[in-house]
Amino acid sequence: MKIIYGVEKIGKLRRPVVALGVFDGLHLGHRNILQAVVKKARQIKGTSLVLTFFPHPQGKESLYSLEHRLRLIAELGLDVCIVVNFSRGFAKTSAVDFIAKILVEKIGANFVYVGRNFRFGNQARGDYRLLAKSAKKYKFGLKIFNVVKSAGVTVSSTAIRKLIKNSKIKEAERLLGRRVSILGTVERGSRLGRLLGFPTANIKPHHEVIPPAGIYAVGIVFSKKKYNGVCYIGKRPTLHPENKAMRIEVHIFNFHKNIYGLVLEIQFIKLIRLDQKFASLKDLSAQIQKDIISCRKIL
């Protein structure tokens, strides 16, 4: 997938079919739109394109970092992604100008696909009704997607964010249509896990919503390979009772390579237990061994 930052250097595109939205989280509703765009572009031998924004136009906490979002969009087979920097200046762009100067003039949209609840333009005055009027004026096709529900629950990034923060991993997974996950870079830590007999990769998360403190059975993806493991999220109360910084550490089963500096995706499968303080390092080590056995059975 070709990634273009900004709208000034888009260039000529062949019959662009444009998905318009923030697409934070790439949940079931988002995936429906993007998959339909890919399908339509292939039918007309055009270009499947997503126009997205960063940071979040409503100033909300993002489910995923921009890098994570772009990875997931690419996996769906889009040809091009245009990332618009949602700056104070851009926020002043009127909805009418956004359609005329960006969708029509810069991109040359052949079709526009958008969710019914998506708003755009200065003070969020633009909506699907304005797009419908503009489609007739500028002669581009328009498809509006209704809000998706799963088991009676409206699928939204806000709902998913809340579920993840409340450790409801399976419920969030259902609305996402895939595993709850975070993206992060491996950095050097205290190497205490290695001394305890369970070497861990210390993860510096990108701008992501993190599940609550606890021990999780996880899948780990990097370099296009998938591994199983156990992930710790917490403040290490046994070692540093005064510590206020949250840490993320992952022990990868049957793995001994140096991966400092690499970016990993951690996919959360099940919460094993909550974080807790132990009387000694020996007790902590014994519990880690039990956690690993529990995770292996699940995975």
C-alpha positions as CSV (number, residue, x, y, z in Angstrom):
1,M,0.0,0.0,0.0
2,K,1.3,3.4,-0.9
3,I,1.1,6.0,1.9
4,I,0.8,9.7,1.1
5,Y,1.1,12.2,3.9
6,G,-1.0,15.3,3.0
7,V,-3.0,16.2,0.0
8,E,-0.4,18.3,-2.0
9,K,1.4,15.5,-3.7
10,I,-1.3,13.0,-4.6
11,G,-0.8,12.9,-8.3
12,K,-3.0,11.3,-10.9
13,L,-5.1,8.4,-9.7
14,R,-7.0,5.9,-11.9
15,R,-10.8,5.9,-11.0
16,P,-10.3,6.4,-7.3
17,V,-12.8,4.7,-5.0
18,V,-12.4,6.6,-1.7
19,A,-13.2,5.5,1.8
20,L,-13.6,8.5,4.0
21,G,-13.1,8.4,7.8
22,V,-10.9,8.2,10.8
23,F,-11.1,4.4,11.0
24,D,-9.6,4.3,14.5
25,G,-9.6,0.7,15.6
26,L,-10.5,-0.8,12.2
27,H,-13.6,-2.5,13.7
28,L,-16.3,-4.5,12.0
29,G,-18.0,-1.4,10.6
30,H,-14.8,0.1,9.3
31,R,-13.8,-3.2,7.7
32,N,-17.1,-3.4,5.9
33,I,-16.5,0.0,4.3
34,L,-12.8,-0.7,3.3
35,Q,-13.5,-4.2,2.0
36,A,-16.3,-2.8,-0.2
37,V,-14.0,-0.1,-1.5
38,V,-11.4,-2.7,-2.5
39,K,-14.1,-4.8,-4.2
40,K,-15.5,-1.8,-6.1
41,A,-12.1,-0.6,-7.3
42,R,-11.3,-4.1,-8.6
43,Q,-14.6,-4.2,-10.5
44,I,-14.0,-0.9,-12.3
45,K,-10.2,-1.4,-12.5
46,G,-9.7,1.7,-10.4
47,T,-7.7,2.6,-7.3
48,S,-8.9,1.7,-3.8
49,L,-8.1,4.6,-1.5
50,V,-8.6,5.5,2.1
51,L,-8.5,9.1,3.3
52,T,-7.9,9.3,7.0
53,F,-6.9,11.8,9.7
54,F,-4.3,12.1,12.4
55,P,-4.5,13.1,15.2
56,H,-8.2,12.2,15.9
57,P,-10.4,15.2,14.8
58,Q,-12.5,15.0,18.0
59,G,-9.4,14.9,20.2
60,K,-10.4,11.4,21.5
61,E,-7.9,8.9,22.8
62,S,-7.0,6.7,19.9
63,L,-7.4,3.0,20.0
64,Y,-4.4,2.5,17.8
65,S,-1.3,4.5,16.9
66,L,-1.2,5.7,13.3
67,E,1.4,3.0,12.4
68,H,-0.9,0.3,13.8
69,R,-3.8,1.7,11.9
70,L,-1.9,1.8,8.6
71,R,-0.7,-1.8,9.1
72,L,-4.3,-3.0,9.5
73,I,-5.5,-1.0,6.5
74,A,-2.8,-2.4,4.3
75,E,-3.8,-5.9,5.4
76,L,-7.2,-5.3,3.8
77,G,-5.7,-4.8,0.4
78,L,-6.1,-1.0,-0.1
79,D,-3.9,0.5,-2.9
80,V,-3.4,4.0,-1.4
81,C,-3.8,5.7,2.0
82,I,-3.8,9.4,2.3
83,V,-3.0,10.7,5.9
84,V,-4.2,14.2,6.5
85,N,-2.6,16.1,9.4
86,F,-5.6,17.3,11.4
87,S,-4.0,20.6,12.4
88,R,-5.7,23.7,13.7
89,G,-5.4,25.1,10.2
90,F,-6.9,22.1,8.5
91,A,-9.8,22.1,11.0
92,K,-10.9,25.5,9.6
93,T,-11.6,23.9,6.2
94,S,-15.3,24.1,5.5
95,A,-17.2,20.9,4.6
96,V,-18.0,22.4,1.2
97,D,-14.3,23.2,0.5
98,F,-13.2,19.8,1.7
99,I,-15.4,18.1,-0.9
100,A,-14.6,20.5,-3.8
101,K,-10.9,21.1,-3.2
102,I,-9.8,17.7,-1.8
103,L,-12.2,14.9,-2.8
104,V,-13.0,16.4,-6.2
105,E,-10.0,18.6,-7.3
106,K,-7.0,16.8,-5.5
107,I,-8.2,13.2,-5.6
108,G,-10.7,13.2,-8.4
109,A,-13.0,10.8,-6.6
110,N,-15.0,8.4,-8.8
111,F,-16.8,6.9,-5.8
112,V,-17.0,7.9,-2.1
113,Y,-17.8,5.3,0.6
114,V,-18.6,6.6,4.1
115,G,-20.3,5.7,7.3
116,R,-23.7,7.4,8.0
117,N,-22.4,8.9,11.3
118,F,-19.2,10.4,9.9
119,R,-18.9,14.2,10.2
120,F,-16.3,16.4,8.6
121,G,-15.4,20.0,7.8
122,N,-15.2,23.1,10.1
123,Q,-17.2,22.5,13.3
124,A,-18.2,19.0,11.9
125,R,-20.9,20.6,9.7
126,G,-20.5,18.1,6.9
127,D,-22.4,14.8,6.8
128,Y,-23.7,12.2,4.4
129,R,-26.5,14.6,3.4
130,L,-24.1,17.2,2.1
131,L,-22.1,14.4,0.4
132,A,-25.3,13.2,-1.3
133,K,-26.0,16.8,-2.7
134,S,-22.3,17.1,-3.8
135,A,-22.4,13.7,-5.5
136,K,-25.1,15.0,-7.8
137,K,-23.2,18.3,-8.4
138,Y,-19.8,16.8,-9.1
139,K,-21.0,13.5,-10.5
140,F,-19.3,11.0,-8.2
141,G,-20.9,7.8,-6.9
142,L,-21.8,7.7,-3.2
143,K,-22.4,4.7,-0.9
144,I,-23.5,5.3,2.7
145,F,-23.0,2.5,5.3
146,N,-25.3,2.1,8.3
147,V,-24.0,1.6,11.8
148,V,-23.1,-2.1,12.5
149,K,-24.4,-4.0,15.5
150,S,-23.1,-7.2,17.0
151,A,-25.2,-9.1,19.5
152,G,-27.3,-6.0,19.9
153,V,-24.4,-3.7,20.7
154,T,-23.5,-0.8,18.4
155,V,-20.0,-1.3,17.0
156,S,-18.0,1.8,17.7
157,S,-14.4,2.8,18.7
158,T,-15.8,4.4,21.9
159,A,-17.5,1.1,22.9
160,I,-14.4,-0.9,22.2
161,R,-12.2,1.5,24.1
162,K,-14.4,1.1,27.1
163,L,-14.5,-2.7,26.9
164,I,-10.7,-3.0,26.7
165,K,-10.2,-0.7,29.7
166,N,-12.6,-3.0,31.7
167,S,-10.7,-6.2,30.8
168,K,-13.6,-7.4,28.6
169,I,-11.2,-8.7,26.0
170,K,-13.6,-11.2,24.3
171,E,-16.4,-8.7,24.0
172,A,-14.0,-6.1,22.5
173,E,-12.7,-8.8,20.1
174,R,-16.2,-9.5,18.9
175,L,-16.8,-5.8,18.0
176,L,-13.3,-5.5,16.4
177,G,-13.6,-8.7,14.3
178,R,-10.1,-9.8,15.4
179,R,-7.9,-9.9,18.5
180,V,-7.4,-6.9,20.7
181,S,-3.8,-5.9,20.2
182,I,-1.2,-3.3,20.8
183,L,1.9,-2.3,18.8
184,G,5.1,-1.5,20.6
185,T,8.9,-1.3,20.3
186,V,11.2,-3.7,22.3
187,E,13.5,-1.7,24.6
188,R,16.1,-2.6,27.2
189,G,14.9,-3.3,30.7
190,S,16.4,-4.4,34.0
191,R,16.8,-8.0,32.8
192,L,15.3,-9.2,36.1
193,G,13.0,-11.6,34.1
194,R,16.1,-13.4,32.8
195,L,17.5,-13.7,36.4
196,L,14.2,-15.2,37.5
197,G,14.5,-17.7,34.7
198,F,11.8,-16.1,32.4
199,P,13.4,-13.7,30.0
200,T,11.0,-11.0,28.9
201,A,10.9,-8.3,26.1
202,N,10.1,-4.9,27.6
203,I,7.6,-3.1,25.4
204,K,7.3,0.6,24.8
205,P,3.8,0.9,23.5
206,H,3.0,3.3,20.6
207,H,-0.1,5.5,21.1
208,E,-2.5,2.7,22.1
209,V,-5.3,1.8,24.5
210,I,-3.7,-0.6,27.0
211,P,-5.7,-3.3,28.8
212,P,-5.7,-3.1,32.6
213,A,-2.9,-4.5,34.8
214,G,-2.7,-8.3,34.8
215,I,-1.3,-11.4,33.3
216,Y,-2.5,-12.3,29.8
217,A,-2.2,-15.3,27.4
218,V,-1.0,-13.6,24.2
219,G,0.0,-14.1,20.6
220,I,3.1,-12.1,19.4
221,V,3.6,-11.1,15.8
222,F,6.7,-9.7,14.2
223,S,8.7,-10.2,11.0
224,K,5.5,-11.8,9.6
225,K,5.8,-14.7,12.1
226,K,3.5,-15.5,15.0
227,Y,4.5,-16.8,18.4
228,N,2.8,-17.6,21.7
229,G,3.6,-16.2,25.1
230,V,2.5,-14.5,28.3
231,C,2.3,-10.8,28.8
232,Y,2.6,-8.8,32.1
233,I,1.0,-5.4,32.4
234,G,1.6,-3.7,35.8
235,K,3.8,-1.7,38.2
236,R,5.8,-4.6,39.5
237,P,4.6,-4.2,43.1
238,T,6.7,-7.1,44.5
239,L,9.9,-5.4,43.3
240,H,9.1,-1.7,43.4
241,P,6.1,-0.9,45.7
242,E,6.6,2.8,45.2
243,N,6.7,2.6,41.4
244,K,3.9,4.4,39.6
245,A,5.0,3.7,36.0
246,M,3.0,1.0,34.2
247,R,5.2,-1.6,32.4
248,I,4.5,-4.1,29.6
249,E,6.7,-7.2,29.4
250,V,6.2,-10.3,27.3
251,H,7.7,-13.7,27.7
252,I,7.8,-15.5,24.3
253,F,7.7,-19.3,24.5
254,N,10.7,-21.2,23.0
255,F,12.4,-18.0,21.8
256,H,16.0,-16.8,22.4
257,K,16.7,-14.2,19.7
258,N,17.9,-10.6,20.3
259,I,14.9,-8.4,19.2
260,Y,15.9,-5.0,20.7
261,G,14.5,-2.2,18.6
262,L,12.0,-4.4,16.7
263,V,8.3,-3.6,16.6
264,L,6.0,-6.3,18.0
265,E,2.2,-6.7,17.9
266,I,0.8,-8.3,21.1
267,Q,-2.6,-9.9,20.6
268,F,-4.5,-10.5,23.8
269,I,-6.3,-13.8,24.1
270,K,-7.3,-14.2,27.8
271,L,-6.7,-12.5,31.1
272,I,-5.2,-15.2,33.4
273,R,-5.1,-13.2,36.7
274,L,-4.8,-9.7,38.1
275,D,-1.5,-8.1,39.1
276,Q,-0.6,-8.7,42.7
277,K,2.2,-8.3,45.2
278,F,4.2,-11.3,46.5
279,A,6.1,-11.8,49.7
280,S,9.3,-12.7,48.0
281,L,11.0,-13.1,44.6
282,K,10.8,-16.9,45.1
283,D,7.0,-16.7,45.5
284,L,6.9,-14.4,42.4
285,S,9.0,-16.9,40.4
286,A,6.8,-19.8,41.4
287,Q,3.6,-17.9,40.3
288,I,5.2,-17.0,37.0
289,Q,5.8,-20.7,36.4
290,K,2.1,-21.4,37.1
291,D,1.1,-18.5,34.8
292,I,3.2,-19.9,31.9
293,I,1.6,-23.4,32.4
294,S,-1.9,-21.8,32.3
295,C,-1.1,-19.8,29.2
296,R,0.4,-22.9,27.4
297,K,-2.8,-24.8,28.1
298,I,-5.0,-22.0,26.7
299,L,-2.8,-21.4,23.6
